[in-house]
Amino acid sequence: MNYSTKQVALLANELNLSNFQHYPSQLALQALLKEVCLSPKPGLVDMMNNGSHRDMNFNTFIASIKAISQWFDDFYLYGYRLKPQHQSNFLAGIRPIGLACEQAMYQATNGVNTHKGGIFAFGLLLGVIGYLQQQQKHLNVEVICNTLATFCHGIVDNELARSNSAQTMGEQLFIRHRLSGARGEAESGYATVRQISLPIYHQMQLAGFDEETSLLQAMLHLLAFNQDTNLVSRGGLEGLHFVQNTAQKLVKLGGITHQNGDNHLIEFDQQLIARNLSPGGSADLIAITWFLAQYQY
């Protein structure tokens, strides 16, 4: 039931990744393709169904990826051109690129939010990698994530804790439940990925499992432990706990390596669809897991 490697290759060929000047941009786009093609993903759009979404499908995601891809080199180049003495301006300077990229997404999807979280995450990651390469630093997960954490220091406090508007869902969830969402992940240097999904992905690869199976296992661990604000926004803390508890039970059974692992995921998918739950935050972290795995050493 896993995604087709051939399908990912065909989609990557449509994007013509060789047109992108910088290799990290190519990797980020591959990460987004692999995430949407990975199937079955409980509650999420994949190659099997639309998950818990009525306003988007697989083709919407592909159109979105094509639209936002044009900005990925810009994220990288922004970081590459950033002077060390201007590190404190990193977030303010990269924000206009992110907003323009979001507008391209909305135009391609008729106003549907398919990749706002992905734009935020990969915009930051590509900017940081560009900066590190300009500084001729060796790139690995630790260096990339620690630098990102430094550049994003204070983002939760500045944009969530001190906000008086509570206009966005992220602001509302922080006020109600102290959940910091995508900003918290960035400020931590994607600690959830480094501590949960990336080690599992690496273990599966070392055990001889293919990429798709390894990503599905990593995804289950994210669903089991990630404080996914998308789930809370749709189903409250009850929805989050249902997903975490169900995923933890499947992990204890062996996850995708269980003889009925695929069927368990399909059943899990149907349960989330019935409850209108979609773990979109974990979907972003799946893509980040694969991306950072390319910089494992």
Legacy VTK file of the C-alpha trace (Angstrom):
# vtk DataFile Version 3.0
C-alpha trace
ASCII
DATASET POLYDATA
POINTS 297 float
0.000 0.000 0.000
3.034 2.277 0.169
3.654 5.072 -2.272
4.997 4.310 -5.715
8.644 5.221 -6.161
7.866 5.521 -9.841
5.055 7.977 -9.107
7.369 10.186 -7.023
9.952 10.085 -9.810
7.363 11.050 -12.414
6.153 13.978 -10.339
9.718 15.106 -9.673
10.360 14.968 -13.402
7.297 17.165 -14.002
8.751 19.724 -11.620
12.044 19.480 -13.532
14.130 19.681 -10.385
17.287 20.219 -12.403
15.961 23.714 -13.111
16.440 24.615 -9.475
19.844 26.116 -9.000
20.494 24.820 -5.507
20.446 21.196 -4.398
18.814 21.852 -0.988
15.823 23.320 -2.846
15.545 20.119 -4.862
15.627 18.047 -1.668
12.902 20.162 -0.047
10.612 19.697 -3.042
11.281 15.962 -3.077
10.368 15.897 0.618
6.981 17.483 -0.104
6.330 15.016 -2.927
7.260 12.030 -0.801
4.979 13.233 2.003
1.865 13.574 -0.147
2.546 10.283 -1.971
3.126 8.343 1.266
0.085 6.108 1.794
-1.911 5.314 3.812
-1.633 8.374 6.085
-4.439 8.498 8.682
-6.672 11.526 8.165
-4.384 13.053 5.539
-4.496 13.491 1.774
-2.543 10.735 0.050
-2.704 8.529 -3.044
-5.616 6.530 -1.593
-8.086 9.226 -0.545
-8.560 12.816 0.658
-8.386 11.924 4.333
-10.543 14.221 6.442
-10.538 16.971 3.809
-13.398 17.946 1.517
-11.706 20.964 -0.041
-8.505 19.345 -1.308
-7.203 16.158 -2.924
-3.978 14.686 -4.250
-4.054 16.852 -7.383
-4.554 19.983 -5.272
-1.331 19.159 -3.447
0.601 18.610 -6.659
-0.649 21.928 -8.079
0.377 23.587 -4.826
3.874 22.083 -4.858
4.381 23.245 -8.436
3.296 26.769 -7.519
5.400 27.177 -4.381
8.478 25.485 -5.839
9.429 28.685 -7.660
10.228 30.342 -4.332
12.470 27.687 -2.819
15.680 28.949 -4.402
14.758 32.411 -3.091
14.633 31.099 0.482
18.040 29.507 0.016
19.578 32.604 -1.590
18.210 34.846 1.135
20.178 32.840 3.696
23.234 32.605 1.461
23.372 36.406 1.173
22.724 37.088 4.859
25.686 38.699 6.626
26.694 37.222 9.981
26.143 40.577 11.693
22.528 40.545 10.490
21.506 37.181 12.007
18.973 38.898 14.248
17.129 40.088 11.122
16.790 36.582 9.673
13.086 36.111 10.469
12.014 39.607 9.467
13.921 39.387 6.196
12.654 35.985 5.131
9.017 36.682 6.002
8.147 38.606 2.780
9.408 35.680 0.693
7.233 33.311 2.701
4.166 35.513 2.303
4.692 35.753 -1.466
5.090 31.974 -1.609
1.835 31.558 0.343
0.005 33.785 -2.122
1.264 31.619 -5.003
-0.111 28.586 -3.149
-3.529 30.175 -2.590
-3.727 31.229 -6.218
-2.961 27.700 -7.408
-5.431 26.059 -5.005
-8.295 28.567 -5.190
-7.714 29.668 -1.624
-7.077 26.268 -0.017
-4.281 25.977 2.536
-2.294 22.933 1.429
1.265 23.901 2.368
1.340 26.874 4.694
3.138 24.784 7.313
5.515 23.364 4.720
6.333 26.813 3.393
7.101 28.015 6.908
9.309 25.025 7.742
11.207 24.679 4.492
11.562 28.421 4.066
13.396 28.514 7.385
15.423 25.360 6.728
16.525 26.461 3.264
17.424 29.909 4.536
19.540 28.420 7.315
21.255 25.980 4.958
22.030 28.802 2.535
23.579 30.787 5.363
25.654 27.825 6.562
26.910 27.091 3.066
27.915 30.706 2.604
29.894 30.316 5.850
31.376 27.074 4.448
30.108 25.068 7.419
29.784 21.295 7.317
26.103 20.460 7.007
24.570 17.847 9.260
21.359 17.591 11.276
22.893 18.985 14.464
24.464 22.025 12.798
21.363 22.841 10.732
18.901 22.459 13.608
21.027 24.252 16.209
21.510 27.186 13.846
17.784 27.251 13.105
17.012 27.268 16.835
19.369 30.213 17.291
17.847 32.175 14.419
14.306 31.467 15.677
15.029 32.209 19.334
12.123 34.120 20.843
9.638 33.464 18.037
7.108 31.787 20.355
7.350 34.539 22.945
7.277 37.339 20.375
4.534 35.989 18.120
2.353 33.907 20.474
2.923 34.727 24.140
2.874 38.509 23.618
0.068 38.517 21.079
-3.125 40.221 22.196
-5.100 39.540 19.047
-5.721 35.777 19.197
-6.780 36.085 15.568
-4.995 33.029 14.214
-5.668 29.464 15.281
-2.067 29.210 16.452
-2.529 32.177 18.774
-5.803 30.811 20.118
-4.341 27.356 20.836
-1.352 28.871 22.606
-3.604 30.975 24.825
-5.973 28.073 25.601
-3.590 25.136 25.833
-0.024 26.549 25.688
0.600 24.613 22.487
3.259 26.391 20.428
2.746 24.531 17.125
4.942 25.213 14.125
6.707 28.131 15.793
7.637 26.009 18.783
8.998 23.276 16.536
11.156 25.800 14.688
12.438 27.428 17.870
13.363 24.012 19.251
15.312 23.205 16.079
12.689 20.564 15.254
13.294 18.629 18.447
10.295 16.364 17.793
11.848 15.206 14.537
15.319 14.803 16.027
14.122 12.940 19.116
11.253 10.860 17.721
10.802 10.379 13.984
14.365 10.699 12.675
15.822 8.029 15.013
12.986 5.644 14.088
13.481 6.321 10.373
17.211 5.674 10.761
16.626 2.457 12.720
14.243 1.155 10.081
16.710 1.930 7.307
19.513 0.144 9.175
17.196 -2.849 9.626
16.825 -3.070 5.845
13.336 -1.633 5.396
12.665 0.468 2.306
12.164 4.216 2.404
8.375 4.107 2.277
8.036 1.596 5.118
10.559 3.531 7.183
8.605 6.776 6.707
5.310 5.114 7.652
6.856 3.835 10.873
8.278 7.282 11.614
4.850 8.779 10.925
3.179 6.430 13.440
5.623 7.550 16.111
4.871 11.185 15.311
1.140 10.522 15.626
1.815 8.810 18.942
3.758 11.647 20.551
3.505 14.904 18.588
1.397 17.673 20.160
-0.286 18.332 16.816
-2.175 21.628 16.916
-4.088 20.720 13.744
-5.746 17.896 15.653
-6.606 20.188 18.544
-8.083 22.804 16.222
-10.426 20.175 14.736
-11.194 17.950 17.703
-9.922 19.644 20.830
-7.599 17.923 23.270
-9.894 14.885 23.088
-9.121 14.545 19.380
-5.389 14.853 19.997
-5.475 12.232 22.760
-7.517 9.824 20.631
-4.911 9.959 17.863
-1.983 9.685 20.268
-3.478 6.766 22.199
-4.448 4.866 19.045
-1.017 5.392 17.486
0.729 4.325 20.687
-1.230 1.063 20.694
-0.213 0.420 17.082
3.424 1.223 17.876
3.362 -1.338 20.707
2.110 -3.933 18.219
5.069 -3.196 15.948
3.515 -0.489 13.803
3.912 -1.011 10.092
6.115 -4.073 10.692
3.146 -5.991 12.139
1.776 -8.594 9.720
-1.426 -6.524 9.480
0.375 -3.178 9.660
-1.088 -1.793 6.433
-4.613 -2.811 7.424
-4.179 -1.199 10.831
-3.212 2.071 9.138
-6.197 1.890 6.792
-8.529 1.303 9.747
-6.854 4.190 11.618
-7.429 6.361 8.536
-11.145 5.536 8.525
-11.406 6.340 12.232
-9.874 9.786 11.732
-12.048 10.480 8.696
-15.136 9.605 10.744
-13.993 12.047 13.444
-12.917 14.728 10.946
-9.381 14.706 12.366
-6.329 15.567 10.277
-2.808 15.561 11.765
-1.450 18.236 9.429
1.341 19.246 11.788
2.692 15.704 11.753
2.477 15.681 7.946
4.922 18.599 7.855
7.217 16.763 10.257
7.170 13.659 8.035
8.521 15.746 5.161
11.104 17.357 7.455
12.151 13.905 8.694
13.021 12.739 5.188
14.710 16.062 4.376
16.927 16.043 7.474
17.739 12.376 6.921
19.645 13.514 3.831
21.924 15.441 6.219
22.237 12.675 8.800
26.035 12.763 8.891
LINES 1 298
297 0 1 2 3 4 5 6 7 8 9 10 11 12 13 14 15 16 17 18 19 20 21 22 23 24 25 26 27 28 29 30 31 32 33 34 35 36 37 38 39 40 41 42 43 44 45 46 47 48 49 50 51 52 53 54 55 56 57 58 59 60 61 62 63 64 65 66 67 68 69 70 71 72 73 74 75 76 77 78 79 80 81 82 83 84 85 86 87 88 89 90 91 92 93 94 95 96 97 98 99 100 101 102 103 104 105 106 107 108 109 110 111 112 113 114 115 116 117 118 119 120 121 122 123 124 125 126 127 128 129 130 131 132 133 134 135 136 137 138 139 140 141 142 143 144 145 146 147 148 149 150 151 152 153 154 155 156 157 158 159 160 161 162 163 164 165 166 167 168 169 170 171 172 173 174 175 176 177 178 179 180 181 182 183 184 185 186 187 188 189 190 191 192 193 194 195 196 197 198 199 200 201 202 203 204 205 206 207 208 209 210 211 212 213 214 215 216 217 218 219 220 221 222 223 224 225 226 227 228 229 230 231 232 233 234 235 236 237 238 239 240 241 242 243 244 245 246 247 248 249 250 251 252 253 254 255 256 257 258 259 260 261 262 263 264 265 266 267 268 269 270 271 272 273 274 275 276 277 278 279 280 281 282 283 284 285 286 287 288 289 290 291 292 293 294 295 296
